[in-house]
Amino acid sequence: MTITIAINTDSINNLDLSPASEVIDQLLQEGAVTSQEQQLRFAINYTLEPGDPREFAEIPEVRLWFLRLGARYPWLPFLLDWKAGEFARYTAMFVPHQFSAKEGIQYNPEALEIFLMHTVFILSDWLKQQNIPSQSRLKSMAQMLGYELEDGFFAIL
């Protein structure tokens, strides 16, 4: 079951996480977080000036809102709907990038590697706490960003 969190200009400009917190905290209270793997989407309704060509990940206020959300729920990538592109969009909020008409989003390679490893470390610990097998999930996540994680890497975690 897909869950959509709607955020608007007011929430973003006021760094108000309540639209997301209400949903995520409810899942935590119900013990349903782990059953909602890759089910979460964001509907962003942020007012732009007419003709403003920027993507949401290029708007500092939107990025700041997502940075705050990531600080509160560092394991959030587990819930994001990867197939719908939510993980890629979430990554773009954290990692400097450029858009190319031919190649799509082009992340800064060093920043992407730092973001990925930070996320892998967080999720590895969190998934272990939840008694959820993590290796295949983390490998899949890394592959979405163009990285291969070796089995030996997981032996040292």
Secondary structure, DSSP 8 states (H G I E B T S, - for coil): --EEEEEEHHHHHTT--HHHHHHHHHHHHHT-TGGGTT-EEEEEE----TT----GGG-HHHHHHHHHHHHH-TTGGGTB-GGGTHHHHHHHHHS-EEEETTTEEEE-HHHHHHHHHHHHHHHHHHHHHTT---HHHHHHHHHHTT----HHHHHT-
